[in-house]
Every structure is written in C-alpha cells, then in structure tokens.
Amino acid sequence: LLDMAAFDPENHAMLLWHCGVSPRHFANQDGIKWVDHTTIGRKSGVKYGVAGDLVFAPQQTSVTYVSNSGDDLLVLDANIVERPSKGFDGTRGWFSEFRLNQEPIGLWDLVNTLTVTGHPHHYAVGQGDVSSELLEFAAWKGMRRLSKVPYTDYVQLVTYRHPDPR
C-alpha cells in the first residue's frame, strides 16, 4: 500500500511512498535496509519500531483501489522509473507513464481525479500490468470504473465515475 508523497511535474512523475512495508522483491540493486520506523514516535522524540528502507527497481506496475463499499474500482497502470532523488525514507518509487482504464492520463489530471473522487492514499500496488484483468473483474462484478476528471484551477465538488460500468 502506497501514498502520493511528491510530484515531479517536469518529468511527469509521482513519488509513491509508505513508511516501510513493501515487499523486498520490489527493491532495486541496493536491496532493503532495516531502519528505525520513519513515523512511529516522531512526535514524542522517542524512536521505536522497525521499517524497511528501499527504492523500487524500474518495472511495470498496476495500481488499484476499491471504494464506495465495493462499487467503484480504480484501474491504473504505470512504470516505475529511476530518478536522481530517491525520495523520503521508507519504501518508495517514482511512477510515470500513467494509464487510467488503459488510456494515457497526464500527471495533473491524475492527481485531480484521485483527489476529487476521494482517493487520497493507500493504493494497492502490484508488479506487472494487470489492468486487463482488473477491468474484466470490474465487469464481472458490475463495478464502476473511475473516469478522468480533468484538472482545473478551482475546487470541483463532483463525484466522477465511468458512465457505463460494463
């Protein structure tokens, strides 16, 4: 499970991160290091807990999120790319070349879509592109697929979903 943590608009990339709980086989050649947990105890000044610190290797991924009591499904695929900045300690990678429902989507349209539809964090990320399988699953279950909500420079108070769930 990963959260949106930072954006690189010039390179159309988003850093997806979490505090150190991703599978070690996602790691690049540096592998995984076991470190003090990056968030537990941060407010008290007393460090405790252990977390993994790793940077993801370049690879294809699928990103999904089930919401609205199981009625809606986010189907996103992207590539993890190498960047000079490794990002925050924890488990992380720079994601780019996004496709929503197998259609290319720009970074700001994606961020807007996720925000407006109420999907701020905890995206399930898996290795490989399984977007076809996720789309088929959505059709079997009669789930609505999230649709692109184009970026605007003003607040949008809409819930946007794919018009035809099948």
DRENPA-3360 file (N, C-alpha, C; in nm, 2 decimals, always signed):
BEGIN
1 = LLDMAAFD = +0.08/-0.12/+0.00/+0.00/+0.00/+0.00/+0.09/+0.12/+0.00 ~ +0.06/+0.22/-0.09/+0.14/+0.33/-0.10/+0.06/+0.46/-0.11 ~ +0.12/+0.57/-0.07/+0.05/+0.70/-0.07/+0.12/+0.80/-0.17 ~ +0.05/+0.89/-0.22/+0.11/+1.00/-0.31/+0.19/+1.09/-0.21 ~ +0.32/+1.11/-0.24/+0.40/+1.18/-0.15/+0.47/+1.30/-0.21 ~ +0.50/+1.30/-0.34/+0.56/+1.41/-0.40/+0.54/+1.41/-0.55 ~ +0.55/+1.52/-0.62/+0.53/+1.53/-0.76/+0.65/+1.59/-0.83 ~ +0.68/+1.54/-0.95/+0.78/+1.60/-1.04/+0.72/+1.63/-1.17;
9 = PENHAMLL = +0.65/+1.75/-1.18/+0.58/+1.79/-1.30/+0.66/+1.79/-1.42 ~ +0.79/+1.83/-1.41/+0.87/+1.84/-1.53/+0.90/+1.71/-1.59 ~ +0.90/+1.60/-1.51/+0.92/+1.47/-1.57/+0.80/+1.38/-1.56 ~ +0.68/+1.44/-1.53/+0.55/+1.38/-1.53/+0.56/+1.25/-1.44 ~ +0.61/+1.27/-1.32/+0.63/+1.16/-1.23/+0.57/+1.19/-1.09 ~ +0.53/+1.09/-1.02/+0.48/+1.10/-0.89/+0.55/+1.00/-0.80 ~ +0.59/+1.05/-0.68/+0.66/+0.96/-0.58/+0.55/+0.89/-0.50 ~ +0.54/+0.76/-0.51/+0.45/+0.68/-0.42/+0.54/+0.62/-0.31;
17 = WHCGVSPR = +0.49/+0.64/-0.19/+0.57/+0.61/-0.07/+0.49/+0.55/+0.04 ~ +0.55/+0.47/+0.12/+0.49/+0.44/+0.25/+0.61/+0.42/+0.35 ~ +0.57/+0.40/+0.47/+0.67/+0.41/+0.58/+0.76/+0.28/+0.59 ~ +0.75/+0.19/+0.50/+0.85/+0.08/+0.50/+0.79/-0.06/+0.51 ~ +0.68/-0.08/+0.43/+0.61/-0.21/+0.44/+0.60/-0.28/+0.31 ~ +0.67/-0.24/+0.21/+0.66/-0.30/+0.08/+0.74/-0.43/+0.07 ~ +0.70/-0.52/-0.02/+0.78/-0.65/-0.04/+0.93/-0.62/-0.08 ~ +1.02/-0.69/-0.03/+1.16/-0.67/-0.06/+1.19/-0.70/-0.21;
25 = HFANQDGI = +1.11/-0.78/-0.27/+1.15/-0.81/-0.41/+1.11/-0.69/-0.51 ~ +1.05/-0.59/-0.46/+1.03/-0.46/-0.54/+1.16/-0.38/-0.55 ~ +1.26/-0.41/-0.46/+1.38/-0.33/-0.44/+1.47/-0.33/-0.56 ~ +1.54/-0.21/-0.58/+1.64/-0.20/-0.68/+1.77/-0.28/-0.63 ~ +1.88/-0.26/-0.70/+2.00/-0.33/-0.67/+2.06/-0.30/-0.53 ~ +2.01/-0.19/-0.46/+2.06/-0.16/-0.33/+1.99/-0.25/-0.22 ~ +1.88/-0.32/-0.26/+1.81/-0.40/-0.17/+1.74/-0.33/-0.06 ~ +1.72/-0.39/+0.05/+1.64/-0.33/+0.16/+1.73/-0.31/+0.28;
33 = KWVDHTTI = +1.71/-0.21/+0.36/+1.78/-0.18/+0.48/+1.68/-0.17/+0.59 ~ +1.70/-0.23/+0.71/+1.61/-0.22/+0.82/+1.65/-0.10/+0.90 ~ +1.56/-0.01/+0.92/+1.59/+0.12/+0.99/+1.48/+0.14/+1.10 ~ +1.51/+0.25/+1.18/+1.41/+0.29/+1.27/+1.28/+0.33/+1.19 ~ +1.17/+0.30/+1.24/+1.04/+0.34/+1.17/+1.04/+0.49/+1.15 ~ +1.00/+0.53/+1.03/+1.01/+0.67/+0.99/+0.90/+0.76/+1.06 ~ +0.79/+0.70/+1.11/+0.68/+0.78/+1.16/+0.65/+0.75/+1.30 ~ +0.67/+0.63/+1.35/+0.63/+0.59/+1.49/+0.72/+0.66/+1.59;
41 = GRKSGVKY = +0.66/+0.74/+1.68/+0.74/+0.81/+1.78/+0.79/+0.94/+1.73 ~ +0.76/+0.99/+1.61/+0.82/+1.11/+1.56/+0.78/+1.23/+1.64 ~ +0.66/+1.23/+1.70/+0.61/+1.35/+1.78/+0.67/+1.35/+1.92 ~ +0.70/+1.23/+1.97/+0.75/+1.22/+2.11/+0.90/+1.23/+2.11 ~ +0.97/+1.22/+2.00/+1.11/+1.22/+2.00/+1.18/+1.09/+2.04 ~ +1.10/+0.99/+2.07/+1.15/+0.86/+2.10/+1.13/+0.76/+1.99 ~ +1.24/+0.71/+1.93/+1.22/+0.63/+1.81/+1.20/+0.48/+1.86 ~ +1.10/+0.42/+1.79/+1.08/+0.28/+1.82/+1.02/+0.22/+1.69;
49 = GVAGDLVF = +1.02/+0.09/+1.68/+0.97/+0.02/+1.56/+1.07/+0.01/+1.45 ~ +1.05/-0.08/+1.37/+1.14/-0.11/+1.26/+1.06/-0.10/+1.13 ~ +1.13/-0.05/+1.02/+1.07/-0.04/+0.89/+1.17/-0.07/+0.79 ~ +1.13/-0.11/+0.67/+1.22/-0.13/+0.56/+1.24/+0.00/+0.48 ~ +1.36/+0.02/+0.44/+1.40/+0.14/+0.36/+1.45/+0.08/+0.22 ~ +1.37/+0.11/+0.12/+1.41/+0.06/-0.01/+1.35/+0.15/-0.12 ~ +1.43/+0.15/-0.23/+1.38/+0.22/-0.35/+1.34/+0.11/-0.45 ~ +1.23/+0.13/-0.52/+1.18/+0.03/-0.61/+1.27/+0.03/-0.74;
57 = APQQTSVT = +1.28/-0.09/-0.79/+1.35/-0.11/-0.92/+1.26/-0.06/-1.03 ~ +1.31/-0.02/-1.14/+1.22/+0.02/-1.26/+1.14/-0.11/-1.30 ~ +1.02/-0.09/-1.32/+0.93/-0.20/-1.36/+0.79/-0.15/-1.39 ~ +0.71/-0.24/-1.45/+0.57/-0.21/-1.48/+0.49/-0.24/-1.35 ~ +0.39/-0.16/-1.33/+0.30/-0.19/-1.21/+0.16/-0.17/-1.24 ~ +0.08/-0.22/-1.15/-0.07/-0.19/-1.15/-0.10/-0.13/-1.02 ~ -0.19/-0.03/-1.02/-0.23/+0.04/-0.90/-0.38/+0.03/-0.90 ~ -0.44/-0.01/-0.78/-0.58/-0.02/-0.78/-0.63/+0.03/-0.64;
65 = YVSNSGDD = -0.76/+0.05/-0.63/-0.82/+0.10/-0.51/-0.97/+0.06/-0.52 ~ -1.02/-0.01/-0.43/-1.17/-0.04/-0.43/-1.23/+0.06/-0.33 ~ -1.34/+0.12/-0.37/-1.40/+0.22/-0.29/-1.56/+0.21/-0.30 ~ -1.62/+0.30/-0.22/-1.77/+0.31/-0.23/-1.83/+0.18/-0.20 ~ -1.79/+0.12/-0.09/-1.85/-0.01/-0.04/-1.83/-0.12/-0.15 ~ -1.73/-0.12/-0.23/-1.70/-0.22/-0.33/-1.77/-0.19/-0.46 ~ -1.83/-0.07/-0.48/-1.90/-0.04/-0.61/-1.81/+0.02/-0.71 ~ -1.70/+0.08/-0.67/-1.61/+0.15/-0.76/-1.47/+0.09/-0.76;
73 = LLVLDANI = -1.40/+0.09/-0.87/-1.27/+0.04/-0.88/-1.18/+0.13/-0.96 ~ -1.06/+0.17/-0.91/-0.96/+0.24/-0.97/-0.87/+0.14/-1.05 ~ -0.85/+0.16/-1.18/-0.77/+0.07/-1.26/-0.66/+0.16/-1.32 ~ -0.54/+0.15/-1.27/-0.43/+0.24/-1.31/-0.31/+0.15/-1.33 ~ -0.24/+0.18/-1.44/-0.11/+0.12/-1.45/+0.00/+0.22/-1.48 ~ +0.12/+0.19/-1.45/+0.23/+0.29/-1.46/+0.36/+0.22/-1.46 ~ +0.47/+0.29/-1.49/+0.60/+0.24/-1.49/+0.68/+0.31/-1.37 ~ +0.75/+0.23/-1.30/+0.84/+0.29/-1.20/+0.97/+0.32/-1.28;
81 = VERPSKGF = +1.01/+0.45/-1.26/+1.13/+0.50/-1.33/+1.24/+0.54/-1.23 ~ +1.36/+0.54/-1.28/+1.47/+0.59/-1.19/+1.47/+0.74/-1.20 ~ +1.50/+0.80/-1.08/+1.51/+0.95/-1.07/+1.63/+0.98/-0.99 ~ +1.70/+1.09/-1.00/+1.81/+1.13/-0.92/+1.77/+1.14/-0.77 ~ +1.66/+1.18/-0.74/+1.61/+1.19/-0.60/+1.55/+1.06/-0.56 ~ +1.59/+1.00/-0.45/+1.54/+0.87/-0.41/+1.41/+0.89/-0.33 ~ +1.38/+1.02/-0.28/+1.26/+1.04/-0.21/+1.28/+1.02/-0.06 ~ +1.17/+1.01/+0.01/+1.17/+1.00/+0.16/+1.21/+0.86/+0.20;
89 = DGTRGWFS = +1.27/+0.85/+0.32/+1.30/+0.72/+0.38/+1.17/+0.64/+0.39 ~ +1.18/+0.51/+0.37/+1.07/+0.42/+0.37/+1.07/+0.33/+0.24 ~ +0.96/+0.29/+0.19/+0.96/+0.22/+0.06/+0.89/+0.31/-0.04 ~ +0.96/+0.33/-0.16/+0.91/+0.43/-0.25/+0.97/+0.41/-0.39 ~ +0.90/+0.47/-0.48/+0.95/+0.48/-0.62/+0.88/+0.59/-0.69 ~ +0.94/+0.63/-0.80/+0.89/+0.74/-0.89/+0.81/+0.67/-1.00 ~ +0.68/+0.69/-1.00/+0.59/+0.63/-1.10/+0.56/+0.73/-1.21 ~ +0.55/+0.68/-1.34/+0.53/+0.77/-1.45/+0.46/+0.69/-1.56;
97 = EFRLNQEP = +0.43/+0.76/-1.67/+0.36/+0.69/-1.78/+0.23/+0.63/-1.74 ~ +0.15/+0.70/-1.67/+0.02/+0.65/-1.62/-0.08/+0.63/-1.72 ~ -0.16/+0.52/-1.70/-0.28/+0.49/-1.78/-0.39/+0.46/-1.69 ~ -0.50/+0.53/-1.71/-0.63/+0.51/-1.64/-0.72/+0.43/-1.73 ~ -0.77/+0.31/-1.69/-0.85/+0.23/-1.77/-0.79/+0.21/-1.91 ~ -0.66/+0.19/-1.91/-0.57/+0.17/-2.03/-0.56/+0.28/-2.12 ~ -0.60/+0.40/-2.08/-0.59/+0.52/-2.16/-0.49/+0.62/-2.09 ~ -0.39/+0.67/-2.17/-0.30/+0.76/-2.10/-0.36/+0.88/-2.03;
105 = IGLWDLVN = -0.30/+0.92/-1.92/-0.36/+1.03/-1.84/-0.24/+1.11/-1.79 ~ -0.24/+1.24/-1.80/-0.14/+1.33/-1.75/-0.13/+1.33/-1.60 ~ -0.02/+1.38/-1.55/+0.00/+1.38/-1.40/-0.10/+1.47/-1.33 ~ -0.13/+1.59/-1.38/-0.22/+1.68/-1.31/-0.37/+1.63/-1.32 ~ -0.40/+1.57/-1.44/-0.54/+1.51/-1.45/-0.55/+1.39/-1.35 ~ -0.44/+1.31/-1.34/-0.45/+1.20/-1.24/-0.46/+1.25/-1.10 ~ -0.38/+1.34/-1.06/-0.39/+1.39/-0.92/-0.53/+1.45/-0.90 ~ -0.58/+1.53/-0.99/-0.71/+1.58/-0.97/-0.82/+1.47/-0.96;
113 = TLTVTGHP = -0.81/+1.37/-1.05/-0.91/+1.26/-1.05/-0.90/+1.19/-0.91 ~ -0.79/+1.16/-0.86/-0.78/+1.09/-0.74/-0.83/+1.17/-0.62 ~ -0.80/+1.30/-0.63/-0.84/+1.39/-0.52/-1.00/+1.41/-0.52 ~ -1.05/+1.45/-0.64/-1.19/+1.48/-0.65/-1.28/+1.35/-0.62 ~ -1.23/+1.24/-0.65/-1.31/+1.12/-0.63/-1.28/+1.06/-0.49 ~ -1.20/+1.12/-0.41/-1.18/+1.08/-0.27/-1.09/+0.96/-0.25 ~ -0.98/+0.96/-0.33/-0.88/+0.85/-0.31/-0.74/+0.91/-0.28 ~ -0.73/+0.96/-0.16/-0.60/+1.03/-0.12/-0.48/+0.94/-0.09;
121 = HHYAVGQG = -0.50/+0.82/-0.05/-0.39/+0.74/-0.01/-0.42/+0.59/+0.00 ~ -0.32/+0.51/+0.03/-0.33/+0.37/+0.04/-0.37/+0.29/-0.08 ~ -0.30/+0.32/-0.19/-0.32/+0.25/-0.32/-0.25/+0.11/-0.31 ~ -0.32/+0.01/-0.36/-0.26/-0.12/-0.37/-0.18/-0.12/-0.50 ~ -0.05/-0.16/-0.48/+0.04/-0.16/-0.60/+0.10/-0.30/-0.61 ~ +0.09/-0.35/-0.74/+0.15/-0.48/-0.77/+0.24/-0.48/-0.89 ~ +0.32/-0.58/-0.90/+0.41/-0.58/-1.01/+0.34/-0.63/-1.14 ~ +0.38/-0.57/-1.25/+0.32/-0.61/-1.38/+0.20/-0.53/-1.41;
129 = DVSSELLE = +0.16/-0.53/-1.54/+0.04/-0.47/-1.58/-0.07/-0.57/-1.59 ~ -0.16/-0.56/-1.49/-0.28/-0.65/-1.49/-0.41/-0.57/-1.51 ~ -0.40/-0.46/-1.58/-0.51/-0.37/-1.60/-0.62/-0.44/-1.67 ~ -0.59/-0.53/-1.77/-0.70/-0.60/-1.84/-0.77/-0.69/-1.75 ~ -0.70/-0.76/-1.66/-0.77/-0.85/-1.56/-0.85/-0.77/-1.47 ~ -0.80/-0.65/-1.42/-0.88/-0.57/-1.33/-1.01/-0.51/-1.40 ~ -1.00/-0.47/-1.52/-1.11/-0.42/-1.60/-1.21/-0.54/-1.62 ~ -1.17/-0.66/-1.65/-1.26/-0.77/-1.66/-1.33/-0.80/-1.53;
137 = FAAWKGMR = -1.25/-0.80/-1.42/-1.31/-0.82/-1.29/-1.42/-0.72/-1.26 ~ -1.39/-0.59/-1.29/-1.49/-0.49/-1.27/-1.62/-0.52/-1.35 ~ -1.60/-0.57/-1.47/-1.72/-0.60/-1.55/-1.80/-0.72/-1.49 ~ -1.73/-0.82/-1.44/-1.79/-0.94/-1.38/-1.87/-0.89/-1.26 ~ -1.82/-0.80/-1.18/-1.88/-0.76/-1.05/-1.97/-0.64/-1.07 ~ -1.98/-0.59/-1.19/-2.07/-0.47/-1.21/-2.02/-0.35/-1.14 ~ -1.89/-0.34/-1.12/-1.83/-0.22/-1.06/-1.81/-0.11/-1.15 ~ -1.82/+0.01/-1.10/-1.79/+0.13/-1.18/-1.64/+0.16/-1.18;
145 = RLSKVPYT = -1.59/+0.19/-1.30/-1.45/+0.23/-1.31/-1.44/+0.38/-1.30 ~ -1.34/+0.43/-1.22/-1.32/+0.57/-1.21/-1.28/+0.63/-1.35 ~ -1.33/+0.74/-1.38/-1.30/+0.81/-1.50/-1.22/+0.94/-1.48 ~ -1.15/+0.98/-1.58/-1.07/+1.10/-1.56/-1.15/+1.22/-1.53 ~ -1.11/+1.30/-1.44/-1.16/+1.43/-1.41/-1.06/+1.53/-1.44 ~ -1.07/+1.60/-1.55/-0.97/+1.69/-1.60/-0.93/+1.80/-1.49 ~ -0.80/+1.83/-1.48/-0.76/+1.93/-1.39/-0.81/+2.07/-1.42 ~ -0.85/+2.14/-1.31/-0.89/+2.28/-1.32/-0.82/+2.35/-1.21;
153 = DYVQLVTY = -0.82/+2.48/-1.22/-0.76/+2.56/-1.11/-0.86/+2.61/-1.01 ~ -0.97/+2.54/-0.99/-1.07/+2.57/-0.89/-1.12/+2.44/-0.83 ~ -1.18/+2.45/-0.72/-1.23/+2.33/-0.65/-1.35/+2.27/-0.73 ~ -1.34/+2.14/-0.74/-1.45/+2.07/-0.80/-1.52/+1.98/-0.70 ~ -1.65/+2.00/-0.68/-1.72/+1.92/-0.58/-1.81/+1.82/-0.66 ~ -1.75/+1.73/-0.73/-1.82/+1.63/-0.80/-1.77/+1.49/-0.77 ~ -1.85/+1.39/-0.78/-1.81/+1.25/-0.78/-1.82/+1.20/-0.92 ~ -1.71/+1.18/-0.98/-1.70/+1.14/-1.12/-1.68/+0.99/-1.13;
161 = RHPDPR = -1.76/+0.92/-1.21/-1.74/+0.78/-1.23/-1.76/+0.75/-1.38 ~ -1.71/+0.64/-1.42/-1.73/+0.59/-1.56/-1.88/+0.58/-1.59 ~ -1.93/+0.64/-1.70/-2.07/+0.64/-1.72/-2.13/+0.50/-1.75 ~ -2.05/+0.40/-1.80/-2.10/+0.27/-1.82/-2.01/+0.17/-1.74 ~ -2.06/+0.11/-1.64/-1.98/+0.02/-1.55/-1.94/-0.10/-1.62 ~ -1.99/-0.14/-1.73/-1.95/-0.26/-1.80/-1.86/-0.23/-1.91;
% end
